[in-house]
Amino acid sequence: MTKLNEHSETVLENIIVLIFIFVLVVIIINKYYGYIKLAKKTEYTQEIHELNLALISYRIKYKKFPKNLSVLIKKGYIKNIKTDKNGHPVSPFNKRFVYVKKCGRVLK
């Protein structure tokens, strides 16, 4: 015979409820990390656009592209992008942006 506790619930019912709650928590956490990743991708795309605009502005003023992206930070063309210890801008994924000086573009 199944033993009931003081609230007339069986142990099996309690286990089923706990499993259900666990599954919901896992789904919610998975969705949360998906949204975080999407936000980082969006920020990455926006920062590439901002860097490319700064490169165009730099070229208009100095008639050449900078030797690296840290020059844009030092000259004040970029202010809102996180940098590494050497002053180079880094993406939301903590990787340096790929800059091609020959064409004056930051690659995706």
LINUR-V861324 format. One record per residue. PSI is psi in radians with two decimals (NA if undefined). OMEGA is omega as a letter, one per 20 degrees, with the letter a starting at -180 (999 if undefined). NEAR is the number of other ideal C-beta (glycine too) atoms within 12 Angstrom. Layout:
BEGIN
PSI&OMEGA&NEAR / PSI&OMEGA&NEAR
END
This chain:
BEGIN
2.50&a&4 / 2.31&a&10 / 2.32&r&12 / 2.51&r&13 / -3.00&a&12 / -0.29&r&6 / 0.28&r&9 / 0.61&r&10 / 2.47&r&16 / 2.83&r&15 / -0.67&r&14 / -0.73&r&14 / -0.73&r&17 / -0.72&r&17 / -0.74&r&13 / -0.75&r&14 / -0.75&r&15 / -0.71&r&15 / -0.75&r&14 / -0.79&r&14 / -0.74&r&14 / -0.79&r&14 / -0.74&r&14 / -0.73&r&14 / -0.74&r&14 / -0.75&r&14 / -0.77&a&14 / -0.76&r&14 / -0.73&r&14 / -0.78&r&14 / -0.72&a&14 / -0.84&a&14 / -0.54&r&14 / -0.73&r&14 / -0.64&r&14 / -0.78&r&16 / -0.73&r&16 / -0.70&r&15 / -0.69&r&16 / -0.68&r&20 / -0.72&r&18 / -0.77&r&16 / -0.70&r&21 / -0.83&r&28 / -0.73&r&19 / -0.69&r&20 / -0.64&r&32 / -0.77&r&27 / -0.78&r&20 / -0.73&r&26 / -0.72&r&41 / -0.65&r&29 / -0.68&r&20 / -0.65&r&35 / -0.70&r&35 / -0.77&r&21 / -0.74&r&20 / -0.77&a&29 / -0.67&r&21 / -0.74&a&14 / -0.77&a&17 / -0.01&r&17 / 0.33&r&9 / 2.86&r&14 / 2.66&r&28 / 2.75&a&29 / -0.50&r&18 / 3.02&a&27 / -0.34&r&39 / -0.43&r&25 / -0.66&r&26 / -0.62&r&37 / -0.83&a&27 / -0.63&a&20 / -0.10&r&20 / 0.22&r&13 / -0.49&a&28 / 2.30&a&32 / -0.44&a&16 / 0.13&a&17 / 2.35&r&29 / 2.51&r&23 / 2.80&r&23 / -3.02&a&18 / -0.34&r&10 / 0.01&r&13 / 0.13&r&19 / 2.40&r&28 / 2.49&r&36 / 2.64&a&25 / 2.99&r&30 / -0.28&r&23 / 0.20&r&16 / 0.62&r&15 / 2.57&r&17 / 2.56&r&24 / 2.60&r&36 / 1.98&a&21 / 2.23&r&28 / 1.82&a&17 / -0.63&a&19 / -0.74&r&10 / -0.07&r&14 / 0.76&a&27 / 2.63&r&22 / 2.20&a&34 / 2.69&r&20 / NA&999&17
END
